Amino acid sequence: MRDCISTYQIKKIPVLLVIVFCAFFQVMCAKKNELKDFPHGYTPQEIGLLLSERFVPSEHFLHRKQWIHYPEVCAHLGALRFAGNINNELLIYKLQNRFEPLFSSEVDKLPPKNHVDMNMFGSLPLELYKITHDQRYYDLGMTYADSQWEVPEEASKEEKNWADKGYSWQTRLWIDDMYMITIVQSQAYLVTGDRKYIDRTARQMVLYLDELQMPNGLFYHAPDVPFYWGRGNGWMAAGMAELLGVLPAVNPDRARIMEGYVTMMRSLKKFQGEDGMWKQLVDDPECWSETSGSAMFTYAMIVGVNNGWLDASYVPVVKNAWMALVSYINEEGDMTEICVGTNKKNDRQYYYDRPRMIGDFHGQAPMLWCAAELISD
């Protein structure tokens, strides 16, 4: 009798697994479908196309009037991902043509490889390599990924100390870094399959989590700047989402990063305003609603819902945020209420008083990320 029961149980286990898997799959599909249901004028297809077509003919966003700056890279990446997800070959062609002069007449606009904000440029040619398999993109992009861990002779003592510990010599413990480093290293891993790129990125992320994330899940701008700046926290949210999306399950740091991500998402759900937005200082209800950080938070949550890291309670959070953000796009296709580029400063009023931009790529980019992720399979 015992043997008969055992045989029955063994036969029953696969059936139970199939039932559980199917139930989980149905729930996941239901959550994804809810994030595809938007009224006319608010669909990610419409908004993504509007912002992409706005980006294609725009002037370069240059750092110090010399080199392609990271906000442009972020917008270009978003437009490429969106175009790929809707299989719009013409838009991909336009975006590829926008990059082409950087191999010739605009080669002087290629950023130097000396800072996190500069090196993240490599993520763009690597994205184009994934699409076209053109070796030129690979060769260019990998120089930026590799040089982020190759210590130059002129590096400072502090930079060399970080490298000696196994971190990027470009480490500075600003929350912005954890998108800038993550995006180029993750891309390098995707095109090479070499675990060193993603493993060192995960270890770098844990350093920033340990140093900058507070018990409430939010992040100080830097160790000496105890303010929860919106877009800065947005860079962390997007960086963790990007990293978790490609980080192998066997990576020893994955659980720690997922813990940091989920803790942050819970806190952000709490701090979302009744208008669907988040504030320039996330925990300050008196501060103004800011679009770039809000869009980055929304993107990180969409990725979480799509991957099953976040439960169904985040669906209305995402939908309310997306609907609110779309209302900040003017007739020209420009986002409004975008915080200007911001250095750290231990002064609350400084964050209150930051100028607000229209059409700045800091805001255009994460809306493109959202549109691309909302229509992903």
C-alpha positions, -999 to +999 in steps of 0.1 A: +000+000+000+028+024+009+045+017-025+012+024-043+008+057-025+043+067-033+039+059-070+007+080-071+024+109-054+053+108-078+030+108-107+009+136-092+039+160-087+044+170-123+007+176-127+007+199-097+037+217-110+020+223-143-011+236-126+009+260-104+029+272-135-002+278-155-018+297-127+013+319-123+015+324-161-022+334-162-017+360-134+014+374-152-004+377-185-033+394-167-010+419-151+008+426-184-025+430-202-037+456-177-006+476-185-016+477-222-050+491-217-048+529-222-072+553-238-066+570-272-040+597-268-023+579-239-012+546-255+025+538-253+025+534-291+013+569-296+035+585-270+066+565-279+063+574-316+057+611-308+088+613-286+109+592-309+101+614-340+108+644-318+142+631-309+154+621-344+160+656-358+169+673-325+202+689-319+229+672-300+230+676-262+266+684-256+286+683-224+307+715-221+297+722-258+320+694-269+309+658-263+277+638-265+262+640-231+245+611-212+209+625-214+211+622-252+224+587-250+195+577-227+170+592-251+186+575-281+186+542-263+149+546-254+139+554-289+159+524-303+142+500-278+108+514-286+114+511-324+125+476-320+095+466-298+071+479-325+092+465-353+095+500-369+124+495-393+121+530-407+125+545-372+154+523-365+170+534-398+165+571-388+181+565-354+210+546-369+216+575-393+216+599-364+245+580-350+265+574-382+283+608-383+300+599-350+322+576-371+333+604-394+323+641-394+313+642-357+340+619-343+352+648-322+319+646-303+327+612-289+330+615-251+363+609-234+366+578-212+372+595-179+340+596-159+308+576-153+287+602-172+311+599-202+317+561-203+280+553-203+280+565-239+292+530-248+258+515-241+245+532-272+268+517-299+264+483-281+226+486-285+231+494-322+254+464-324+226+441-310+204+454-337+227+455-367+257+432-358+279+459-374+314+453-359+321+491-357+295+495-330+309+466-310+344+479-312+335+514-302+311+504-273+335+479-258+362+505-254+339+524-230+329+493-211+364+481-206+380+514-198+356+518-168+377+492-150+411+500-166+429+524-143+446+553-161+481+563-150+468+598-141+441+584-118+440+599-083+449+580-052+412+576-043+404+563-077+432+537-075+420+527-040+385+519-054+402+499-082+423+480-057+391+469-040+377+455-073+354+484-080+354+508-110+380+535-106+352+559-115+334+552-083+322+583-064+292+572-044+266+595-062+234+577-068+234+587-105+263+563-110+243+532-106+225+537-139+256+551-157+278+521-147+251+495-149+238+503-184+272+501-202+284+470-183+251+452-187+252+459-224+288+445-226+277+414-209+248+409-233+270+412-264+299+392-251+284+367-227+313+373-204+302+371-168+329+395-156+309+425-169+277+416-151+293+402-119+315+433-113+284+455-119+264+436-094+292+439-068+293+476-075+256+479-070+258+463-036+284+488-026+260+517-034+231+499-017+251+495+015+264+530+015+234+551+003+201+533+008+182+542+039+159+520+059+129+535+041+142+523+008+152+557-006+187+569-013+206+599-003+221+618-032+256+611-017+269+602+018+272+639+027+239+650+011+210+636+031+182+644+007+161+621-014+164+639-047+138+626-072+158+620-104+188+607-084+166+581-068+152+575-103+187+566-116+190+540-088+155+526-095+162+523-132+197+510-127+185+482-104+157+473-129+181+472-158+206+450-138+181+426-124+167+421-159+199+406-171+217+394-140+220+355-139+200+338-111+233+322-099+249+355-092+257+357-055+246+394-052+212+390-069+192+384-037+207+415-021+200+437-051+164+423-054+159+432-017+171+467-023+149+471-054+117+457-037+123+479-006+126+509-028+095+501-048+074+497-016+085+531-004+079+548-038+043+534-038+038+551-004+052+584-016+032+586-049+010+617-049-027+618-055-019+633-089+001+601-098+034+619-096+065+620-073+081+651-059+115+667-067+123+657-031+105+624-029+096+625+008+086+662+008+049+668+000+055+706-003+080+702-031+070+704-068+060+674-089+090+665-112+086+645-144+120+628-150+122+611-116+086+602-118+091+586-152+121+567-140+102+553-110+074+543-134+098+525-157+113+506-128+079+495-117+068+485-152+099+463-155+091+448-121+055+440-130+064+425-163+090+403-147+069+392-118+090+409-091+061+432-081+026+421-074-007+433-089-009+462-064+016+481-085-005+480-117-027+510-106+004+528-094+020+525-128-012+534-147-019+565-126+017+576-131+017+570-168-015+589-173-002+618-152+031+619-170+015+620-205-004+651-194+029+669-190+038+665-227+030+696-247+018+698-283+054+698-296+061+665-280+082+679-252+080+669-215+076+698-191+086+703-154+120+686-158+147+693-132+178+707-148+211+687-145+219+688-108+251+683-088+250+673-052+246+700-025+239+697+012+211+723+010+174+715+009+165+748-007+190+741-035+168+712-047+136+733-043+151+760-065+165+740-094+153+754-128+126+735-146+132+726-182+110+718-212+120+691-237+152+683-218+164+648-226+166+640-189+128+638-191+123+627-227+145+596-222+126+578-193+093+584-210+107+565-240+119+537-217+084+535-203+068+534-237+092+507-248+086+485-217+048+489-218+047+473-252+073+447-246+062+410-249 
